[in-house]
């Protein structure tokens, strides 16, 4: 079951260009996903960004999974 990210991921038009952020902070979902993709693990991210929690990181993953699910498949030619 997917964790509920709606209380954690926020979008504010004037903050970070309206990109999805974590709890109104200036840390975007994209930032966290980039850190994970570059090889950082949860403890390393949490050490570098003490305002974040494990739940924040999982909310980013849930948000990304939801967006992926909504993508339209392109039929093969």
Protein Blocks (a to p, Z undefined) as FASTA:
>chain_A
ZZdfklmmccdfkgghhpaceehiabdfklmmmmmmnopafklmmmmmmmbcfklmmmmm
mmmmmmmmmpccdddZZ
